[in-house]
C-alpha cells in the first residue's frame, strides 16, 4: 500500500511572496553596507580631503580650509556666513548666485573655490559703503527692479559686470547681456531701467 506523500514530506513553513521579497531586500541592503562605508571613508592614496585657500572677499583677506569639491557659493554661505549670494538652481542656469571674481561675473555654484586661490571676490554684501547704497542698488529701489527679491543680489552683481564690460549702452544690449539672470517675478523692465540708469551715472 502506497504511503500518503503528505506524510512522507513535511511542507515546512509557508511564507508569502511579500515576505520573501522583504527578506531578500533586507539581505541585499545588509550586504551592501560594508561596501558603502568603505567607499565613503576611503580616498585615493596621496589625495587630501581638504586644502588651504586664500581669497579676499569684499576687501577682507581670508585663509580657509575647504573641500576641493566645494563651490565658492557654499564657501560664501556656509563658511564665511555671507548668505546674500543665493542658491537658486545650483546648476548655473538661473544666475541667482552671480558674483564678481577678479572683476568678472561668474555663477558661483559651478565654480570651485579650490580653483581660485588668491582671488579677489566681491559679493552683494560688499557694495554698501558707510551706510550708503551702491548707485546700482539705489537704482534698483528707484526703478522697482525687484519683487520677491530672491534673484536681486545676482541681478545687481551681474548688472555691475555688464556695466564694467561696456554692455549697458542700450536697453536691448542690457537685456541681451543680462539674459543669464532669471527673474521669476518678471521684474525685467525695472531691472533694465536700473542698470541703464546706473550706467549713465558711472
Phi and psi in degrees as a GROMACS rama.xvg file:
@    title "Ramachandran Plot"
@    xaxis  label "Phi"
@    yaxis  label "Psi"
@TYPE xy
-73.6458  137.969  UNK-2
-78.5391  149.076  UNK-3
-66.307  128.088  UNK-4
-63.2358  -27.5594  UNK-5
-70.2807  -23.0016  UNK-6
-81.6317  -27.0348  UNK-7
-77.1085  -35.0974  UNK-8
-126.239  114.146  UNK-9
-70.9411  129.773  UNK-10
-66.0432  -20.4734  UNK-11
75.0462  -179.63  UNK-12
-67.1121  140.842  UNK-13
-106.714  125.56  UNK-14
-118.734  152.923  UNK-15
-79.1336  166.427  UNK-16
-63.0153  -39.0058  UNK-17
-60.2107  -44.4491  UNK-18
-64.7807  -38.0974  UNK-19
-64.0814  -43.2587  UNK-20
-66.0491  -40.1197  UNK-21
-63.4299  -41.2456  UNK-22
-65.0019  -40.5529  UNK-23
-65.5892  -44.8073  UNK-24
-62.2336  -40.2627  UNK-25
-63.085  -41.2335  UNK-26
-65.6543  -40.7926  UNK-27
-64.0337  -43.3491  UNK-28
-62.8627  -41.3438  UNK-29
-66.5487  -38.5606  UNK-30
-66.8595  -29.7426  UNK-31
-82.0162  -18.6715  UNK-32
-58.0111  -48.0013  UNK-33
-60.5598  -36.2847  UNK-34
-67.1188  -41.8428  UNK-35
-65.318  -43.1983  UNK-36
-67.5731  -36.1723  UNK-37
-65.7771  -40.9265  UNK-38
-66.7088  -35.2949  UNK-39
-72.3658  -30.6659  UNK-40
-97.9889  -16.6665  UNK-41
-90.4625  150.484  UNK-42
-140.222  153.88  UNK-43
-55.8861  145.938  UNK-44
-58.1649  132.984  UNK-45
83.2429  -1.09767  UNK-46
-102.176  121.123  UNK-47
-80.9702  145.03  UNK-48
-82.6707  -11.3695  UNK-49
-137.934  162.203  UNK-50
-150.529  157.426  UNK-51
-90.6989  135.005  UNK-52
-134.641  134.222  UNK-53
-109.401  133.633  UNK-54
-152.697  153.725  UNK-55
-105.282  120.005  UNK-56
-117.404  117.333  UNK-57
53.2022  39.7999  UNK-58
86.7563  -3.20626  UNK-59
-109.183  130.947  UNK-60
-80.9618  138.591  UNK-61
-135.723  138.365  UNK-62
-115.889  117.551  UNK-63
-121.407  151.71  UNK-64
-103.253  116.01  UNK-65
-126.922  157.426  UNK-66
-74.1066  132.518  UNK-67
-57.7003  -18.9772  UNK-68
-93.1465  1.65059  UNK-69
-82.4615  133.762  UNK-70
-78.3286  159.399  UNK-71
-61.0291  -36.9655  UNK-72
-55.7701  -48.4626  UNK-73
-68.1952  -35.3419  UNK-74
-63.6601  -44.222  UNK-75
-61.8297  -47.4953  UNK-76
-77.8908  -44.0142  UNK-77
-94.1081  -32.7008  UNK-78
-95.3765  -44.8829  UNK-79
-95.8363  -1.77817  UNK-80
55.7921  48.6704  UNK-81
-118.834  82.3931  UNK-82
-83.2576  3.629  UNK-83
-63.4165  -31.3866  UNK-84
-78.4771  119.06  UNK-85
-92.6623  146.846  UNK-86
-97.5256  103.996  UNK-87
-94.8651  -95.0488  UNK-88
-80.3415  -23.4802  UNK-89
59.5981  25.08  UNK-90
-132.243  9.12201  UNK-91
77.2628  15.2979  UNK-92
-103.65  -19.2726  UNK-93
-105.992  -22.6301  UNK-94
82.1678  0.794169  UNK-95
-63.3468  -22.9603  UNK-96
-99.0992  16.8231  UNK-97
-62.7749  132.955  UNK-98
-136.985  175.398  UNK-99
-107.713  126.435  UNK-100
-119.445  117.062  UNK-101
52.4303  39.4391  UNK-102
84.183  -4.0462  UNK-103
-111.88  139.871  UNK-104
-78.8202  136.918  UNK-105
-140.41  160.712  UNK-106
-90.8915  115.913  UNK-107
-74.6842  -16.1321  UNK-108
-70.8723  -22.7961  UNK-109
-104.925  8.35492  UNK-110
-112.539  120.825  UNK-111
-75.9676  133.037  UNK-112
-61.3186  -34.6324  UNK-113
-64.0527  -18.6241  UNK-114
-89.0765  -1.16004  UNK-115
-128.017  43.1195  UNK-116
-62.5771  128.317  UNK-117
86.2438  5.51941  UNK-118
-75.1982  154.984  UNK-119
-102.32  116.326  UNK-120
-116.891  137.35  UNK-121
-124.5  130.638  UNK-122
-121.171  175.244  UNK-123
-58.4404  -30.5442  UNK-124
-66.569  -20.6679  UNK-125
-92.8979  2.99588  UNK-126
-83.5928  -40.13  UNK-127
-69.4356  134.998  UNK-128
-127.27  123.504  UNK-129
52.2184  40.9804  UNK-130
81.9457  0.409603  UNK-131
-105.485  130.645  UNK-132
-66.1644  149.852  UNK-133
-63.0213  147.978  UNK-134
-52.3527  -35.2987  UNK-135
-72.5107  -36.8328  UNK-136
-61.1127  -45.428  UNK-137
-62.1835  -37.9734  UNK-138
-66.4147  -35.7218  UNK-139
-62.855  -39.3655  UNK-140
-67.5726  -46.8646  UNK-141
-62.815  -40.3584  UNK-142
-97.1233  8.44031  UNK-143
52.6314  53.1824  UNK-144
-85.8669  29.7614  UNK-145
-158.038  156.416  UNK-146
-127.225  -81.7467  UNK-147
-72.7736  -25.4501  UNK-148
89.0908  -5.89633  UNK-149
-63.9065  -39.6494  UNK-150
-86.8142  -6.42803  UNK-151
-61.7916  -40.9688  UNK-152
-62.5834  -41.4767  UNK-153
-67.4505  -37.194  UNK-154
-63.7051  -44.2306  UNK-155
-65.8059  -44.9333  UNK-156
-64.4925  -39.0784  UNK-157
-67.2361  -37.509  UNK-158
-61.9587  -39.6207  UNK-159
-60.6022  -44.504  UNK-160
-64.1576  -40.8804  UNK-161
-60.4558  -43.9036  UNK-162
-65.6598  -45.5922  UNK-163
-63.1417  -31.6234  UNK-164
-78.4402  -8.3951  UNK-165
79.557  26.2247  UNK-166
-109.162  34.0809  UNK-167
-128.602  38.324  UNK-168
-88.2573  -11.8432  UNK-169
-156.217  158.075  UNK-170
-56.9237  -40.5101  UNK-171
-63.043  -40.5624  UNK-172
-67.2216  -40.7422  UNK-173
-62.4433  -45.2359  UNK-174
-57.8837  -42.8141  UNK-175
-65.1674  -48.8829  UNK-176
-80.5959  -9.49604  UNK-177
-104.759  7.81023  UNK-178
-66.1064  -16.2133  UNK-179
-79.1838  -4.77783  UNK-180
-107.242  115.109  UNK-181
-94.6399  135.06  UNK-182
-118.288  107.746  UNK-183
-68.9604  -20.6938  UNK-184
-79.9783  -17.1169  UNK-185
79.7325  33.427  UNK-186
-86.356  30.859  UNK-187
-62.0361  -41.6647  UNK-188
-57.1295  -42.0056  UNK-189
-68.5851  -37.2441  UNK-190
-63.0453  -48.6071  UNK-191
-62.1411  -42.7177  UNK-192
-63.6355  -38.3116  UNK-193
-66.7157  -43.7408  UNK-194
-65.4398  -42.3816  UNK-195
-62.8683  -42.0153  UNK-196
-62.5792  -47.8263  UNK-197
-65.4823  -34.6212  UNK-198
-64.799  -38.5057  UNK-199
-67.6048  -31.49  UNK-200
-83.1901  -18.1126  UNK-201
